[in-house]
Amino acid sequence: MKNTTLKKITYLLFSVAIAATVLVSSCKKYISPDAISTFTPSFTFGSVPLAQSAVMGAYNALTGDYGYGIRLSMYYPYDSDDLEGATGNGDNDRKDMARYNTTSSNAQLQPIMAQSYAGIERANLCIYYIPKMAQYTSGSATDQGELQRLYGESLTLRAQYYFELVRNWGDVPEQRIPSQFQTNVFLPKTDRDTIYNHILADLQQAEALVPWRTDVGKFGDVPDQRITKGAVKALRARIALFRGGYSLRRASGVMERRSDYKTYYQIAYNECADLLARRDEHTLEASYKGLWQNYVCAHNGNDPTGELIFQVAMGGATSTSDSKLGTYNGTKFNGIGGGALNIMPTYLYMFDSTDVRRDVTCVPTEINADGVTRKGHALNAIVDGKWRKEWLSNPVFPNTTVGNLGLNWILIRFSDVLLMYAEADNELHGAPNANDIAAVKEVSLRGHGGNAALVPTIPTDYTGFFQFIVKERMLEFGAEGIRKYDLIRWNLLTAAINDTKTNLTRLAGTTQLPINPPSYMAAPPAYCMTGTLPVSMYYNGNFKGDDQLYTPAIGTGPGTGLWANSLYKAAPSAAPVDKSIVGNTTVKATKVSWIGSSGISSFQTNFAANFKTNHSELMPYYTTTLQNNPALGGNDYGF
């Protein structure tokens, strides 16, 4: 059943929420947003429904083109060793950002920072006024419960906005009261550790205020996509790992982590352990493919397992409240949309042939005009497939050019909790225990279709286990905007980029060398590192379906498999017969470029072309932002 509770609330109350909450321009001098309201706090926070609309306004800053609708989900996280961002360079925009060539005049800096601070301002207003409402302490039990929930949601939203700012800019101004009470609007940068400590404390407070997912009904609501206790705990665990991880520091100009980092790994472990003890609240959906096809792409964010712990609800088909997921990225349908992000060839070859996550994440096809059969893609045009048009339902893809599809961005899934739990415990104790191994195995087991015999051997030593997690997180969260930031907090981004470039050179060679094992994570399957990989692939032109995207065809007919040859062996000397045509003996499968210069050269030119260690891990401030607020003191990190 399609559920759009939060989407409808957010969209319908958006104008009310903006008018009711943004009383002055948020954090005005250093980001300069427009002032858009004269409503008084006594009106806005005079009733529970209006307070709810105010919090919905704080949610809304997560959405749209300057939130997770496209910039924070599909511009900022790339290039990484899973995906390459928009192809090209020299635009002083999204392409340069992907190449790590972002300058202080890049057009993609200021609007994203401004919207994040607008969200913070809206959250600050709610945090300030909601506890002062008479109903907060003397209202009915239902009103008190709802207002406490709203207060906890506001604390969590502010934490999410600050977390996104810090992981992209490092030290940023921190404002924790509404702008109307701010005596100095020219705020300097606040050390990120201070911000992290504040929001970790806020989230601990929020945990006691918001309900568990299964308790939502006690406040008269139906399950929706609002923040619940599980989301707060999972976010707190994630932020704690970043607080305890590496970061590019202003004082030293290098990547460092603090000596007390284990304090924060302990917080992450504790929060994850709490969630693992409540498997009635959150657990894994049985099918990896089903999670994306039957819930995310079906516009149903309320999966019964609760794996989708924290998500950004999109809707309204506007640039300010919806997303371009599935239109900017993902598959093409009858030549329409998608394809802006490309799967790295080296990422494709990290999957073993039995890992079902490969066919969900890495899609080498597009849907033809008939809406059923598929056209195969060359290695340099494989796209991410978690938000794909052919999976859309409630409603289906309209087969016409549209800008928005109402698809949610997923911030945290339960599989992340399992892997954070194992990572934190391994770090705290110097080796994994049986529970840590079981947590990682649970993720990999689902990734292998539930077949325990196919799960790779999980190391039991500290280093081997950590490197296995580095790889497992890569396979599990590809195209979800997580990988680059993981690599930064581990101080492995430089190694990942260098190893990827080395392997691209190997794959582009005339001898089609297989890839080398990476230095920073567990190795790919042995058959990706030995023998000769194919210089060409041949696809069956009448193929239908999406369950055999890489399996060589066996038998005949439309369901026989996309490819006529193997991904892991040298290409045949002549084009094989197209096996998707029943009874065919003459029509040949269609050839596309694979390993070798023609399939790899564009990646060699573009991938992380301008990356510099101890510089590119963070973004510069926009020039006008610095001019408007001299207290910021200019850019750091060599920008």
Sequence and secondary structure as in RCSB ss.txt:
>XXXX:A:sequence
MKNTTLKKITYLLFSVAIAATVLVSSCKKYISPDAISTFTPSFTFGSVPLAQSAVMGAYNALTGDYGYGIRLSMY
YPYDSDDLEGATGNGDNDRKDMARYNTTSSNAQLQPIMAQSYAGIERANLCIYYIPKMAQYTSGSATDQGELQRL
YGESLTLRAQYYFELVRNWGDVPEQRIPSQFQTNVFLPKTDRDTIYNHILADLQQAEALVPWRTDVGKFGDVPDQ
RITKGAVKALRARIALFRGGYSLRRASGVMERRSDYKTYYQIAYNECADLLARRDEHTLEASYKGLWQNYVCAHN
GNDPTGELIFQVAMGGATSTSDSKLGTYNGTKFNGIGGGALNIMPTYLYMFDSTDVRRDVTCVPTEINADGVTRK
GHALNAIVDGKWRKEWLSNPVFPNTTVGNLGLNWILIRFSDVLLMYAEADNELHGAPNANDIAAVKEVSLRGHGG
NAALVPTIPTDYTGFFQFIVKERMLEFGAEGIRKYDLIRWNLLTAAINDTKTNLTRLAGTTQLPINPPSYMAAPP
AYCMTGTLPVSMYYNGNFKGDDQLYTPAIGTGPGTGLWANSLYKAAPSAAPVDKSIVGNTTVKATKVSWIGSSGI
SSFQTNFAANFKTNHSELMPYYTTTLQNNPALGGNDYGF
>XXXX:A:secstr
  B HHHHHHHHHHHHHHHHH  S TTHHHH         HHHHTSSHHHHHHHHHHHHHTTSSTTTTTTIIIII
TT S SSEE SS   SSSHHHHHTT   TT TTTHHHHHHHHHHHHHHHHHHHHGGGSHHHHHS HHHHHHHHHH
HHHHHHHHHHHHHHHHHHHSSB    S GGG S      B HHHHHHHHHHHHHHHHTTS  GGGGGGGT    S
S  HHHHHHHHHHHHHHHTS EE TTTSSEE  TTHHHHHHHHHHHHHHHHT TTT    S HHHHIIIIITTTB
   TT  EEEEE   SSSTTT   TTTTSS  BTTBS  SSEE HHHHTTS TT HHHHHHEE EEE TTSSBEE
E  GGG EE SS GGG  SS   SS  S     EEEEEHHHHHHHHHHHHHHHHSS  HHHHHHHHHHHHHHTTT
 GGGS     SHHHHHHHHHHHHHHHSTTTT HHHHHHHTT HHHHHHHHHHHHHHHHSTT       SSS    
GGGSSS   SEEEE TT B SS SSSB  SSSTTS SBSS TTS   SS  B TTSTT SS B EEEE SSHHHH
HHHHHHTTTT  TTTTTS    HHHHHH GGG S  TT 
